[in-house]
């Protein structure tokens, strides 16, 4: 599994390098990122979620597994948030510790996670649905606990945003189609699948463009960022592993998916929220970029150490 994941994740850096080179060569600029992000969030992301469910044949067993996954993925994230709060809660007057808490839990479980987990289980289309469900549970946390931690103000908690976002709306469309076992013609399925496959390269190209506009010295020399990297890329996966190991169930695919998606780097939504609320923008950007770079090493290594243990 180490070589499989190392090669899979290494390809992501190639996509990231493309965005980096485009900016450095003067063929793209940070001004383009907003437009590209809009395409990613409002077109490619929904296509990715729709495609994951359209690849599945409906069964009540699969539907039940998706419900179980929803509960477990939400619980794992909330419990790790609670653990961090118990350890660092007294320091939350410093916004860096609040960003650290958010960055340690909320990962890129969709655009990167789905690509990684489907490479491990290429014959198990349900893992793509698990990834989509994981994006939903993360979004529920993003616009409640996540927003509160970043702003330190309860008034910014938005249940409306937690529900009315591209991910949740896509699932509202996809799940009924899945239950009805609707079979679309190839003329519809192929474009949706193609857009879905574009999501991961697109995401990484955007991150590469952001990297090109960042200070590389600052990125690699801010010690506090490495604390977040450790929590997100090492501590959280280990926590998830031991938690799911206690579950009285033998579904190895579901358990492995939980753990692998916990290994993903911090999600770009953290940087977006930090910019929106003018809170530690540089630190949040560094967290997203550095965890993404380091995950090329940590995901294969952590998989070898804990999943195969």
C-alpha positions in Angstrom: 0.0 0.0 0.0 2.9 2.4 0.7 4.1 2.4 -3.0 0.5 2.7 -4.2 -0.3 5.7 -2.1 3.1 7.3 -2.6 2.7 7.2 -6.3 -1.0 8.4 -6.1 -0.2 11.3 -3.8 3.0 12.2 -5.7 0.9 12.8 -8.8 -0.9 15.5 -6.9 2.3 17.5 -6.5 2.7 17.4 -10.3 -0.7 19.1 -10.6 0.3 21.6 -7.9 3.6 22.3 -9.8 1.6 23.2 -12.9 -0.2 25.9 -11.1 3.0 27.1 -9.5 4.8 27.3 -12.8 1.9 29.0 -14.6 2.1 31.9 -12.1 5.8 32.1 -12.0 5.9 32.2 -15.8 3.4 35.0 -15.8 0.7 33.0 -17.6 -1.7 33.2 -14.6 -2.1 35.3 -11.6 -3.8 35.2 -8.2 -6.6 37.2 -9.7 -7.6 34.1 -11.6 -7.9 32.0 -8.5 -11.3 33.3 -7.5 -12.8 32.4 -10.9 -11.1 28.9 -10.9 -12.3 28.3 -7.3 -15.8 29.2 -8.3 -15.7 26.6 -11.1 -14.3 24.0 -8.6 -16.9 24.7 -5.9 -20.0 25.2 -8.0 -19.4 22.9 -11.0 -16.7 20.3 -10.4 -17.5 19.6 -6.7 -21.2 18.9 -7.3 -20.3 16.8 -10.4 -17.9 14.8 -8.2 -20.6 14.1 -5.7 -23.3 13.2 -8.3 -20.8 10.9 -10.1 -20.0 9.0 -6.9 -23.7 8.1 -6.4 -24.4 7.5 -10.0 -21.6 4.8 -10.0 -23.5 2.9 -7.3 -26.3 0.3 -7.7 -28.8 0.9 -4.9 -29.3 -1.6 -2.1 -30.6 -1.1 1.4 -27.4 -2.6 2.7 -25.4 0.2 0.9 -27.8 2.8 2.1 -27.5 1.6 5.7 -23.7 1.7 5.4 -23.8 5.3 4.2 -26.0 6.2 7.2 -23.5 4.5 9.6 -20.6 6.3 7.9 -22.3 9.7 8.3 -22.6 9.1 12.1 -19.1 7.7 12.5 -17.4 10.4 10.4 -19.3 13.2 12.3 -18.5 11.6 15.7 -14.8 11.2 14.9 -14.4 14.9 13.9 -16.4 16.2 16.9 -14.6 14.0 19.4 -11.2 15.1 18.1 -12.4 18.8 18.3 -13.4 18.1 21.9 -10.0 16.6 22.7 -8.1 19.6 21.3 -10.4 21.9 23.2 -9.7 20.1 26.5 -6.0 20.5 25.8 -5.8 24.0 24.3 -9.1 25.7 25.1 -7.6 28.0 27.7 -5.4 29.5 24.9 -8.3 30.3 22.5 -7.9 34.0 23.2 -5.0 33.7 20.8 -6.5 33.3 17.3 -3.6 31.1 16.2 -4.7 28.3 18.5 -8.2 28.5 17.1 -6.9 28.2 13.6 -4.8 25.3 14.7 -7.8 23.5 16.1 -9.8 24.0 12.9 -6.8 23.0 10.7 -6.2 19.9 12.7 -9.6 18.4 12.0 -11.1 19.8 8.8 -9.4 18.1 5.8 -9.6 18.0 2.1 -11.7 14.8 2.2 -13.4 15.5 -1.1 -11.1 16.6 -3.9 -8.1 14.8 -2.6 -9.7 12.3 -0.3 -11.9 10.7 -2.9 -9.0 10.4 -5.3 -6.8 8.7 -2.7 -9.4 6.3 -1.2 -10.7 5.2 -4.7 -7.1 4.3 -5.6 -7.0 1.9 -2.6 -10.4 0.4 -3.3 -10.8 0.7 -7.1 -13.5 -2.0 -7.2 -15.6 -0.5 -4.3 -17.5 2.5 -5.7 -19.1 3.0 -2.2 -15.9 4.6 -1.0 -16.5 7.5 -3.3 -19.9 7.9 -1.7 -18.3 7.7 1.8 -16.0 10.6 0.7 -19.0 12.6 -0.4 -20.8 12.0 3.0 -17.6 13.0 4.8 -17.6 16.3 2.9 -21.1 16.8 4.1 -20.3 16.1 7.8 -17.3 18.4 7.5 -19.4 21.2 6.1 -21.8 20.8 9.0 -18.9 21.4 11.3 -17.3 24.2 9.2 -20.2 26.5 9.4 -20.9 25.9 13.1 -17.9 25.0 15.2 -15.4 26.0 12.5 -16.8 29.5 11.9 -17.2 30.1 15.6 -13.5 29.1 16.3 -12.2 31.3 13.5 -14.3 34.4 14.5 -14.6 33.7 18.2 -18.1 35.1 17.8 -21.3 32.9 18.0 -23.2 35.3 15.7 -21.3 33.9 12.7 -22.6 30.4 13.3 -24.9 29.6 10.3 -27.0 26.5 10.2 -28.4 27.9 6.9 -24.9 27.9 5.4 -24.3 24.4 6.8 -27.2 23.1 4.8 -27.5 25.4 1.8 -24.1 24.9 0.2 -23.1 23.2 -3.0 -22.1 19.9 -1.3 -25.3 19.4 0.7 -27.5 20.5 -2.2 -25.6 18.1 -4.5 -26.3 15.3 -2.0 -30.0 16.3 -1.8 -30.1 15.7 -5.5 -27.8 12.6 -5.6 -29.3 10.5 -2.8 -32.9 10.4 -4.1 -31.5 9.4 -7.5 -29.5 6.7 -5.8 -32.5 5.4 -3.9 -34.6 5.4 -7.0 -31.8 3.6 -8.8 -32.1 5.9 -11.7 -30.0 4.9 -14.7 -29.0 7.8 -16.9 -27.9 7.4 -20.5 -24.2 7.5 -21.4 -24.6 10.9 -23.0 -25.3 12.3 -19.5 -23.1 10.0 -17.4 -19.9 10.6 -19.4 -19.9 14.5 -19.0 -20.6 14.2 -15.3 -17.8 11.7 -14.8 -15.4 13.8 -16.8 -16.1 16.9 -14.7 -15.8 14.8 -11.6 -12.3 13.5 -12.7 -11.2 17.1 -13.3 -11.9 18.2 -9.7 -8.7 16.8 -8.1 -6.3 18.3 -10.7 -8.2 21.5 -10.6 -8.0 21.7 -6.8 -4.2 21.1 -6.9 -3.5 23.6 -9.7 -5.3 26.2 -7.6 -3.2 25.3 -4.6 -0.1 25.6 -6.7 -1.1 29.0 -7.8 -1.6 30.1 -4.2 1.8 28.6 -3.3 3.5 30.7 -6.1 2.1 33.8 -4.4 3.3 32.8 -0.9 6.6 33.3 0.8 8.4 30.0 0.7 10.7 31.0 3.5 7.7 31.9 5.8 5.9 28.7 4.7 8.7 26.4 5.9 10.0 28.4 8.9 6.9 29.1 11.0 7.3 26.6 13.8 3.7 26.9 14.9 2.4 25.7 11.5 4.2 22.4 12.1 2.2 21.8 15.2 -0.9 22.0 13.1 0.7 19.7 10.5 1.4 17.1 13.2 -2.1 17.2 14.6 -3.8 16.9 11.2 -1.5 14.5 9.5 -0.4 12.3 12.4 -2.5 12.7 15.6 -5.9 12.9 13.9 -5.4 9.7 11.8 -4.1 7.8 14.9 -7.1 9.0 16.9 -9.5 7.9 14.1 -7.8 4.5 13.8 -8.1 3.6 17.5 -11.6 5.0 17.6 -12.9 2.9 14.7 -10.9 -0.1 15.9 -13.2 -0.1 19.0 -16.4 -0.3 16.8 -18.2 -3.7 16.9 -18.2 -4.2 13.2 -16.2 -6.0 10.6 -16.5 -3.6 7.7 -12.8 -3.1 6.8 -13.6 -0.8 3.8 -15.7 1.6 5.9 -13.1 1.7 8.7 -10.2 2.1 6.4 -12.0 5.0 4.6 -12.6 6.8 7.9 -8.9 6.6 8.7 -7.5 7.4 5.3 -9.7 10.5 4.9 -8.5 11.6 8.3 -5.0 11.6 6.9 -5.9 14.2 4.2 -4.3 17.7 4.5 -6.2 20.7 5.8 -9.0 21.8 3.5 -8.9 25.1 1.6 -12.1 26.2 3.3 -10.0 27.1 6.3 -8.1 29.7 4.4 -11.3 31.0 2.8 -13.0 31.5 6.2 -9.9 33.1 7.6 -9.8 35.6 4.7 -13.6 36.2 5.0 -13.3 37.0 8.7 -9.9 38.7 8.6 -8.3 36.2 11.0 -4.8 34.9 10.7 -5.0 34.7 6.9 -1.3 34.0 6.4 -1.2 31.3 9.0 -4.3 29.6 7.6 -2.9 29.7 4.1 0.4 28.2 5.4 -1.5 25.4 7.2 -3.3 24.4 4.0 -0.3 24.6 1.8 2.2 22.9 4.1 -0.1 20.0 5.1 -0.8 19.5 1.4 2.9 19.3 0.6 3.8 17.1 3.6 0.9 14.7 3.0 2.9 13.2 0.1 5.1 11.6 2.8 2.7 11.3 5.7 -0.2 9.5 3.9 1.8 6.6 2.6 3.8 6.3 5.8 0.8 6.6 8.1 -1.1 4.0 6.1 1.8 1.6 6.4 2.2 2.1 10.1 -1.4 2.1 11.3 -3.7 0.5 8.7 -1.4 -2.4 8.1 -0.6 -2.8 11.8 
